[in-house]
């Protein structure tokens, strides 16, 4: 409820919620709490009075308490009057201080205006003074640029003149240097291409480039093997220098030259193995590769010292040969696809793969030899002098005037070496300037981005040139490898049929690896086929072989699964149980082998197929066979035990039963069957599968015991104790089953499972063995979720007939106990 103000503005009703928490905190900071009782913002008078006068005896202090409150009120009134007087005095002084502050501000604004006006006047004066200086600065900058441009133009003109002269003399080493220098000069004048002088120079330079290219082509056309490449001492190798000229003319010119030269080297190959020749067959594949090997050897001898090592001419010729051969083989395979025999196809493919590997190894070694020393694309100039006086900063126009230089200096400064050095110095300076600028930008970018957002850029790994020989020819066989896969399909089918025909489905007890021989033979054949295919291809055909393995693994799984008979109630002989154990071990071996096959295929096959390799469903099929086999073993043992469990139901367990403290005769037969059967499983199964067999048998046999007990009639208290002794004996034998495997593993899980399954029969016998007075209570304790129908089964087992007085009384007692339990549960729930 909010406080309502009165007519005079006072508060008629005080509450603790009048002020916000923020305001209360501010008041506490300005006015500290001095009185812990009355200075609190949440002061409650009623609580204060109750604290001081908690009972009637405390009222004797009422007068003294009232006197203290009156004195406190008087003291507070005096403090209030004093504060009001101080406030009135300080109010006048505050107004005076405010007026003084306003006057000071006005004076400060006036001074600022005067300073600003004088600053503008000073700026105008400085502008007038520097006006002429700025004009001179612009003039100097323009003059420097003009002088620098004229120097470059002069150097380009001299370079073009020298280039023309060197081309006529066929001094290709000098031509290569001048081509690089003039090309760089021409790039520097790209903004002035419309100028008549620059246009004429560029046109003349293009003509020289075209002429020298044609001249080099003509020289190579007239090349005489073993003769033209003879170099005299101290003579320039003009053939290698001409290659440097091709480099200087640009990458496209170099590509055209290499294509033309390789074509001339392969012209005889095209004639000998073209589509009109007798060698245009798949059987001539080996002869093609022999021709290439001879041609590379001949080229190495005839063109020694002609081409620079970094051009890798042998690799270039081999690459062009491989391209031509791939096209020819693709056409040959297409034309003869309906008549190709698989042995013929595989033979040609193996020869091709062998040839590709030889080329790969050869050029990989050559690449390593080239990468060890630093190779240069242009010949070195031993007479180069870095202290040439013309290697000055071209941007300094003050010293760039050539009026004071004599004729000798002009000739030396205009030589092709000097031109090249000056231009390289300028290019190097521009490069360093760009690198510094780029580093500054990167530093600024790193400062702007948070550290966690910076990503390390991994360098792009450029593949080596010799990597292209992998599959360069053999890839033409891939579209026709389905013929090979179909042949392997046929062979695997024949092998499967053969091993299954020869399978005896049995082994001697002395065999260490109790696995079907058909399985090992089939797996070994799979490995041999996979390795054979991996030598030929690792692409789509290899992936098709993986599907072929899936097909035959599934067929084999169906075959061995069909040998396991699941007829319920049919007994097995010893040989049948051994066969089932063999199948279980074989299925486990196939399951593990399937996982190993998956890893093997993924290691070999191409990257794009790796995610598609998966044999988990095949492994699941073999796991299902293992489960089916173990269930069949359990079913066979249970079929042997059924007659003896039926003997238990036919025995007299009523009042005439005489307990003699020993097992019943059927128990000895049951124990003997379990012991003999378990001995076979221990010897023929792995520890893991034997434990699985124990778990399954314990669960299944534990359900059969109560079923057999329910078939008995008229069980007395002594009879129930006899049956309980019998099943305890059987339980003890079952508890000892896992101990036959010496693998060091704990049997606690199996023991818990067996106790749980036998607890049903044990509780049933405990109820049957109770006297009439405790029967109902024991039944409800051991079977809390049971129904009247379950209790009726107990009555039948004890031999009580329907309508008997005893049975009627027991049902009435059961009804009362159930009512009391329900009421108790309801009371606990609602409480």
LOGU-208320 format. One record per residue (C-alpha): x, y, z. Coordinates in steps of 0.5 Angstrom, whole numbers, plus 500, padded with zeros to 3 digits. Layout:
N
XYZ;...
end
This chain:
831
500500500;503507498;503513503;498518502;501526502;496530507;494537505;501540508;505535504;507531510;506523510;500520513;503513513;510511513;512504509;519501508;518501501;517508500;524509497;528504492;534500494;539504490;536510494;537507501;544505499;546512497;543515503;547510507;553512504;552520505;549519512;552513516;548509521;550511528;544508531;543501530;535501532;532507529;537509523;535503519;531504513;526497515;525499522;519496525;516499531;512493533;518488532;522493536;517494542;516486542;524485543;524490549;518488552;517480551;513479557;509482563;515482567;519487563;513492563;516494570;522498565;517502561;517508565;525508564;524506557;519512555;524517559;530515554;525515548;523522550;531525551;532522544;527526541;529532544;536531542;534529535;529536534;535540536;540537531;534538526;534545528;541546528;542543521;536548518;540554520;546551517;543550511;540557510;547560511;550556506;544557501;546564500;554563500;552558494;548563490;554567490;559562488;555560482;555567480;563568480;563561476;559564471;563570470;569566470;566562464;565568460;572571461;575564459;570564452;572571450;580569451;579562447;575566441;581571441;586565440;582562435;582569431;590569431;591562429;587563423;591569421;597565423;595560418;594565412;600568413;604561413;600559407;602565403;609564405;610557403;606558396;612559392;616553396;610548394;610550387;618549387;617542390;612540385;616542379;622538382;618532383;616533376;623534373;625528377;620524374;621526367;629525367;628518370;623516364;628519359;634515362;629509362;627510355;634512353;636505356;631501352;633504345;640502346;637495349;633494342;639497338;644492341;638486341;638487334;645487333;646480337;640477334;644478327;650475330;647469333;650471340;644468344;647468351;647476350;640476346;637472352;639477357;637483353;630480352;629480359;632487360;628490354;621486357;622489363;623496360;617495356;613493362;615500365;612504359;605500359;602506361;605510355;604505350;599510346;606515345;608514338;615513340;614507345;609504340;614504335;619501340;614496342;613494335;620493333;621489339;616484337;619484330;625482333;622477338;618474332;625474328;629470333;624465335;624463327;631463327;632458333;627454330;631454323;637452327;634446330;631444324;638444321;641441327;646435325;646429331;653428334;656434330;652440331;653440339;661439338;663446342;670448342;674451348;672458350;666458345;659459347;654454347;649457342;644451343;643452350;643459350;638459344;634455350;635461354;632465349;626461349;625462356;626469355;620469350;615467355;612461357;607460351;613460346;617455351;610451351;610451343;617450342;617444347;611441343;614442336;621439338;617433342;613432336;619432331;622426336;616422336;614423328;618416327;613413333;607415329;609412323;611405326;605405331;600409327;593406326;595404319;601400321;601393323;603394330;597398331;595392336;594390343;600385343;605390340;604394347;611392349;614394343;612401344;615401350;622398348;621404342;621409347;627406352;631406345;629413343;630416350;637413350;638416343;636423345;641423350;647421346;645426340;643432344;648432349;649439352;644442347;638443352;639446360;638440365;632444368;628443362;628436363;627434356;627426357;621427361;618432356;619427351;616421355;610425357;608426350;610419348;605417354;599421351;600419344;600411347;594412351;590415346;592409341;591404346;584407348;582406341;585399340;581397346;575400344;575397337;577390340;572390346;568384344;574380342;579382347;581376352;583377359;590374359;592378353;589384357;592383363;599382360;599388356;596392363;602389367;607391361;604398362;604399369;612396369;613402364;610407368;614405374;620405371;619412368;617414375;623412378;628415373;625422373;624422381;632421381;633426376;629431380;633430386;639431382;637437380;634440386;641439390;644445386;641452385;639452377;639458374;634460368;640464365;647463364;652466369;656472367;663472370;665479368;659482372;662488376;657490382;661497383;659500376;658507377;652507373;648503378;645509382;638510384;634513378;630517382;635522384;634526378;639531381;645527379;642523373;644529368;649526363;651533360;658532364;660525362;665523356;664519350;667513354;663513360;657513355;659507351;660503358;654506361;650503355;653496354;648491355;651489362;650496364;643496362;641490365;644491372;641498372;634495371;635489376;637494381;631498380;627492380;630489386;629496390;621496388;621489390;624490397;619496397;613492396;615487401;616492406;609495405;606488405;609486412;606493414;599491412;600484415;602487422;596491422;591486420;594481425;593487430;586488428;584481429;583477435;589472436;584466436;581468430;588468426;588461422;595459420;595458412;598452410;603452404;600449398;604443396;605443389;606436386;612434382;612433375;614426375;608424379;604425373;606418370;602414375;597411371;598416365;597410360;594404365;588409366;586407359;585400361;580401367;573401362;575394360;577391367;570389368;572383363;578381369;573382374;568377371;573372370;575373377;568372379;568366375;574363378;572365385;565361384;569355382;574355388;568356393;564350389;570346390;572347397;565346399;565339395;571337398;569339405;569334410;565338416;570334421;577334424;581330429;581332436;588333435;588339431;590346434;586350429;579347429;576351423;573348417;578347411;574350406;574357410;582357410;582355403;577361401;580366405;587365402;584365395;581372397;588374399;591372393;586375388;586382392;594382391;593380384;588386383;592391387;598390382;593392376;589397379;587401385;581405382;574402380;575395378;578394385;572397388;568392384;572386387;570389394;563387392;565381389;568379396;562381399;558377395;562370396;562372403;555372404;554365400;559362404;555364411;549362408;552355406;555354413;549357417;544351413;549346416;546348423;539344424;535348429;530342430;527343437;527336441;532333437;538330440;545330437;550325436;557327438;559328431;554333430;556337436;563337433;561340426;557345430;563347434;567347427;562352424;562357430;569357430;569358423;564364423;568367428;574367424;570369418;568375422;575377424;577376417;572381415;574386419;581385417;579385409;576392411;582395413;586392407;582395402;582402405;589402405;590400398;584403394;584410392;581416397;574417394;572409395;575409402;568411405;564406401;568400404;564397410;563389411;560390418;553387415;557381413;560381420;553381423;551375419;557371422;555373429;548371427;551364425;555364432;549365436;545360432;550355433;550356440;543355441;543349437;548346442;543348448;537345444;541338443;543338450;536340453;533334448;537329452;535332459;528332457;527324459;530325465;526331467;520328465;522322470;522327476;515329474;513322474;516320481;512320488;513326492;507326496;506323503;509316501;516320499;521318504;527322504;533318505;538324504;541323497;539325490;534322486;536317480;534322475;539327478;545323476;543322469;542330468;549331471;552326467;549329461;551336463;558334464;560330458;557335453;561341457;567337456;566337448;564344448;570346452;575342448;572345441;570352443;574358444;573361452;569366449;564362446;564357451;562362456;557364451;554357451;554357459;550363459;545361454;544354457;543357464;538361462;534356458;535350463;533355469;526356465;525348465;526347472;519351474;516348468;517341470;515342478;509345475;507338472;508334479;502333483;501332491;508335493;509334500;513338505;518333505;517332497;519339496;525338500;527333496;526336489;530342492;536338494;536335487;536342483;541344488;545339486;544341479;545348480;552346483;554343477;552348473;556353477;562349476;562350468;566356467;571354471;573349466;576354462;582357465;582364462;583368469;576371468;571372473;565368474;561373478;556375472;555368470;553366478;549372478;545370472;544362474;542364481;537369478;534363474;534358479;531363485;524362481;524354482;527355489;522360492;516355489;519349493;520354499;512356499;510348497;514346503;511351508;506349513;499351512;499356518;505360514;503358507;500365505;505369508;511366505;507366498;506373499;513374501;516370496;511372490;509379492;506380485;502374484;495373482;490368485;491364479;498363481;496361488;491356485;497353482;501352489;494349491;494344485;502342487;500341494;494336492;489341495;482340491;478345489;472346494;476343500;475346507;483347507;483351500;477355502;480357508;487359505;484363499;480367505;486368508;490370502;484375501;485378508;492379507;492382500;487387503;491389509;497390504;493394499;491399505;498399508;500401501;494406500;496409507;503410506;502413499;497419501;501420508;
end
